[in-house]
Each structure stands twice: as structure tokens, then as C-alpha cells.
Amino acid sequence: MAKPTYKELLDAGVHFGHLKRKWNPKMQPYIFMERKGIHLIDLNTTDVCLERAADAMRQIAKSGRKILFVATKKQAREMVSTAARSVGMPFVTERWLGGMMTNFSTIRRSIKKMNNIDKMLADGTLTSVTKKEKLTLTRERNKLEKILGGIANLNRLPAALFIVDISHEHIALAEAKKLGMRTIAMVDTNSDPTKVDFPIPSNDDASKSIGVITTYMVEAIQEGLKEREKAASKKTAAKG
């Protein structure tokens, strides 16, 4: 697992923060300087925080628990959902429904409903209904899939959330904190890093920046999953 180099972080624009007037003073330890009214993030602090966050991701994956990826910003949706899928992790990239975690049992019922419609469409149960009713059910199913598809296989609450932009995803962050879940997040100069267990000071608006950080987090998860597999194989061998 190769950590992004200083040059790679620089090329991806990870150091670009927001306008000075939009800053959160709690980001002071992570700010290198101000240039033309824009705060620049100290990439040395990003480097240290990246390592901490990756280690947390690796340990959670190794334990067999889930990390929920949350990124509903347009420029982050596709890359984050693809990244989460690649390691079998749940994700929310369309819209965060209030109560998605704090009212998980209700959300599970909606997922069950979506799966039931799928089953009916597949086994021909809907042959007796009218075209209009079938169309209505299909539309409902597609709507549910768009919002809940990324968490369809989540049978219990995740152990942690990986968030892109905590200001944008403040409801998700609040729910995670309420439930005592660990939080790992990209935190820009306009946000409060103290609200996150593992903040990664970084530009959370540019797709290249989101890409380089998310890729490293996914590599950490892959490493944790491999370690888990090795441990399981050793256990099986010892029993044999």
C-alpha cells in the first residue's frame, strides 16, 4: 500500500482550501499559509493524518466490520460508489435520508420492500396486475434502488463512516456521532476537524483530490481484508 507522495497530493490540488473569510478557526493547525485570499493546507499534516486514517480503516476491515462511504456531492458520487463497491463496502452517494442510521430498522423495511418487488418482477408474480400497476411498482423500486441500493446488503449498522465534506454531510456525521460510530473524513478549511475522529485535512471539492484520498483509503481496506483472510487461513490450517 503506497501512500500518495507529496507531489501527488500537490498535483491533485489537495492543498487548496477555501477563501479566508469562509474558514473555520479550528482548522488553524492544518493551514500552511494564505495566498490571494485563499487558505492553503499544510500537506505535511495531511500526510500524518492520512496515515492515521488509513490505519483505522485497515483495522476495521481486518475485524470484519463495515465502513459506510458517504459522498452525495456531484463530483464525488461516481468515484466514491465505485471505490466502495470494489471492496464490498456500503455507500450513500445520492441522498442521505434523515434517520438512515438512527432509524435503521425503518430503512431495513424499505430495503426489504425493494427486494420483494425485485422478487415479484423476477418470478412472474406480477402477471395478474395491470400494466399501470406494474409500472408504478417498477418506478417505486427504481426510486428505492437509487437511494438505498448502496446499503441493500447492510444487515447491521456499520462500525464507521468515511465522509467526503462534513459540512455537506452534517446529518450523516451527527447520526454517526449519536450512535458512537467512528468517523473518518476529508475536512476542508471551512469545517470543524474536531467533530471527526480521524480528520484528513484536504480539498473536499476537487474530484482529483477526492480521488487520491479515496483511493488510498480503499487500499487500506484491501490490506485489512487480506490480513483477515490470512488469519482465517491460519486458523483453518491449525484446526486441520
Backbone hydrogen bonds, N-H to C=O, Kabsch-Sander energy under -0.5 kcal/mol:
donor,donor_aa,acceptor,acceptor_aa,energy
3,K,1,M,-0.6
9,L,5,T,-2.3
10,L,6,Y,-2.3
11,D,7,K,-3.2
12,A,8,E,-1.6
13,G,10,L,-1.3
14,V,9,L,-2.4
16,F,13,G,-1.3
17,G,15,H,-0.6
17,G,39,H,-2.3
20,K,37,G,-3.1
22,K,19,L,-1.9
23,W,20,K,-1.7
24,N,189,T,-2.9
27,M,24,N,-2.8
28,Q,25,P,-1.7
30,Y,27,M,-2.2
31,I,28,Q,-1.6
32,F,40,L,-2.8
33,M,40,L,-1.2
35,R,38,I,-3.2
38,I,35,R,-1.8
39,H,18,H,-2.5
40,L,33,M,-3.3
41,I,15,H,-3.4
42,D,30,Y,-3.0
43,L,41,I,-0.9
45,T,42,D,-1.0
46,T,42,D,-1.5
47,D,43,L,-2.2
48,V,44,N,-1.6
49,C,45,T,-2.5
50,L,46,T,-2.7
51,E,47,D,-1.6
52,R,48,V,-1.8
53,A,49,C,-2.7
54,A,50,L,-2.7
55,D,51,E,-2.1
56,A,52,R,-2.0
57,M,53,A,-2.4
58,R,54,A,-2.6
59,Q,55,D,-2.3
60,I,56,A,-2.1
61,A,57,M,-2.4
62,K,58,R,-2.5
63,S,59,Q,-1.5
64,G,61,A,-1.3
65,R,60,I,-1.7
68,L,160,A,-2.9
69,F,67,I,-0.6
69,F,90,P,-2.4
70,V,162,F,-3.0
71,A,92,V,-2.3
76,A,73,K,-1.8
77,R,73,K,-1.8
78,E,74,K,-0.5
80,V,76,A,-2.5
81,S,77,R,-2.6
82,T,78,E,-2.3
83,A,79,M,-2.2
84,A,80,V,-2.6
85,R,81,S,-2.3
86,S,82,T,-1.8
87,V,83,A,-0.6
87,V,84,A,-1.1
88,G,85,R,-1.7
89,M,84,A,-2.9
91,F,150,G,-1.3
92,V,69,F,-2.7
97,L,95,R,-0.8
100,M,97,L,-2.0
103,N,99,G,-2.0
104,F,101,M,-1.2
106,T,103,N,-0.9
107,I,103,N,-1.5
108,R,104,F,-2.6
109,R,105,S,-1.4
110,S,106,T,-1.7
111,I,107,I,-2.0
112,K,108,R,-2.4
113,K,109,R,-2.2
114,M,110,S,-2.1
115,N,111,I,-2.5
116,N,112,K,-2.3
117,I,113,K,-2.1
118,D,114,M,-2.0
119,K,115,N,-2.2
120,M,116,N,-2.5
121,L,117,I,-2.6
122,A,118,D,-1.9
123,D,119,K,-2.7
124,G,120,M,-0.7
125,T,120,M,-1.0
126,L,120,M,-1.0
127,T,124,G,-1.6
128,S,125,T,-0.8
129,V,126,L,-1.0
134,K,130,T,-2.4
135,L,131,K,-2.4
136,T,132,K,-2.4
137,L,133,E,-2.3
138,T,134,K,-2.4
139,R,135,L,-2.5
140,E,136,T,-2.2
141,R,137,L,-2.5
142,N,138,T,-2.4
143,K,139,R,-2.0
144,L,140,E,-2.3
145,E,141,R,-2.6
146,K,142,N,-2.0
147,I,143,K,-1.5
148,L,144,L,-3.5
149,G,145,E,-2.0
151,I,148,L,-1.8
152,A,149,G,-1.1
154,L,151,I,-1.9
155,N,153,N,-1.0
159,A,66,K,-2.4
160,A,66,K,-1.2
161,L,182,R,-2.2
162,F,68,L,-2.8
163,I,161,L,-0.6
163,I,184,I,-2.5
164,V,70,V,-2.2
165,D,163,I,-0.7
165,D,186,M,-1.1
166,I,186,M,-0.7
169,E,165,D,-2.0
170,H,167,S,-0.9
173,L,169,E,-2.2
174,A,170,H,-2.3
175,E,171,I,-2.3
176,A,172,A,-2.2
177,K,173,L,-2.4
178,K,174,A,-2.2
179,L,175,E,-1.7
180,G,177,K,-1.0
181,M,176,A,-2.7
182,R,159,A,-2.0
184,I,161,L,-2.9
185,A,198,F,-1.8
186,M,163,I,-2.4
187,V,185,A,-0.6
187,V,200,I,-2.4
188,D,186,M,-0.5
191,S,188,D,-1.7
195,K,192,D,-1.4
196,V,193,P,-1.5
198,F,183,T,-2.3
200,I,185,A,-2.8
202,S,187,V,-1.9
203,N,14,V,-1.1
204,D,202,S,-0.6
210,I,206,A,-2.4
211,G,207,S,-2.5
212,V,208,K,-2.3
213,I,209,S,-1.9
214,T,210,I,-2.6
215,T,211,G,-2.3
216,Y,212,V,-1.4
217,M,213,I,-2.0
218,V,214,T,-2.3
219,E,215,T,-2.1
220,A,216,Y,-1.8
221,I,217,M,-1.8
222,Q,218,V,-2.6
223,E,219,E,-2.0
224,G,220,A,-2.1
225,L,221,I,-2.5
226,K,222,Q,-2.0
227,E,223,E,-2.2
228,R,224,G,-1.9
229,E,225,L,-2.1
230,K,226,K,-2.5
231,A,227,E,-2.2
232,A,228,R,-2.2
233,S,229,E,-2.4
234,K,230,K,-2.4
235,K,231,A,-2.0
236,T,232,A,-2.2
237,A,233,S,-2.6
238,A,234,K,-2.4
239,K,235,K,-1.8
240,G,236,T,-2.0
